[in-house]
Amino acid sequence: MQGTLQNLKGRTQTGTVVSDKNDKTIVVRVETLVKHPLLKKYVRRHKKFTAHDPENQCHVGDVVTIVEFRPLSRNKRWHLVSILEKAV
């Protein structure tokens, strides 16, 4: 299944796993830099995405890539593609 997920053309996000307590589910925090319209400074924004981790291989602190997927539950619309960096 992992090989087919890398061929999907949906949006991809890269972020850090902040929770892995649920079965086959991870919560990924994605940070973006946005330029403030008035101050012209860059401000950090973050959003949490709930993603499907079918083999429970991610742990808190891992840097992962997720891809947009069909709805799997009420909040799960993302799927784990790869683990870029394991937590120490």
C-alpha positions in Angstrom: 0.0 0.0 0.0 2.9 2.4 0.7 4.0 2.3 -2.9 0.6 3.3 -4.2 0.3 6.2 -1.7 3.4 7.9 -3.1 1.7 8.1 -6.5 -1.3 10.0 -5.2 -1.7 13.5 -6.5 -3.4 15.0 -3.4 -1.8 17.7 -1.2 1.1 16.7 0.9 2.2 18.1 4.2 5.3 17.6 6.3 5.1 17.9 10.1 6.0 16.5 13.5 4.0 13.8 15.3 2.6 15.2 18.6 0.4 12.2 19.5 0.3 8.5 18.8 -2.1 7.3 21.5 -4.9 6.2 19.3 -4.8 2.9 17.4 -3.6 3.3 13.8 -3.9 7.1 14.2 -1.3 9.9 14.6 -1.7 13.6 15.1 0.7 15.7 13.0 1.5 19.3 13.7 2.3 21.3 10.5 4.0 24.7 10.9 4.0 27.4 8.2 5.5 30.8 7.9 3.1 33.6 6.9 4.0 37.2 6.3 2.1 39.6 8.5 0.2 42.1 6.2 0.9 45.2 8.3 4.2 44.4 10.1 5.8 42.6 7.2 7.4 40.1 9.6 7.1 36.3 9.3 4.8 34.7 11.8 4.6 31.0 12.6 1.2 29.4 12.2 0.4 25.8 13.0 -2.4 23.3 12.4 -2.9 19.8 13.6 -4.0 17.0 11.2 -5.2 13.5 12.1 -3.6 10.9 9.9 -3.9 7.2 9.4 -0.9 5.1 10.4 -1.9 1.5 9.5 1.1 -0.2 11.1 1.5 2.0 14.2 5.1 2.7 13.3 5.2 6.4 14.2 6.0 7.8 17.6 6.0 11.3 19.2 8.7 13.5 17.7 9.0 11.8 14.3 9.0 14.0 11.3 6.6 12.6 8.7 5.0 13.3 5.3 1.2 12.9 5.0 -1.0 13.0 1.9 -4.6 14.0 1.6 -6.9 10.9 1.4 -10.5 9.9 1.4 -12.3 10.3 4.7 -11.6 7.4 7.0 -13.5 8.8 10.0 -15.0 12.0 11.3 -11.6 13.8 11.5 -9.2 11.5 9.6 -8.6 12.7 6.0 -4.8 12.2 5.8 -2.7 9.1 5.3 1.0 8.5 6.3 3.3 8.3 3.3 6.8 8.2 4.9 8.8 8.8 8.0 11.5 11.3 7.2 13.3 11.4 10.6 12.8 9.2 13.7 12.8 10.8 17.1 15.8 10.1 19.3 
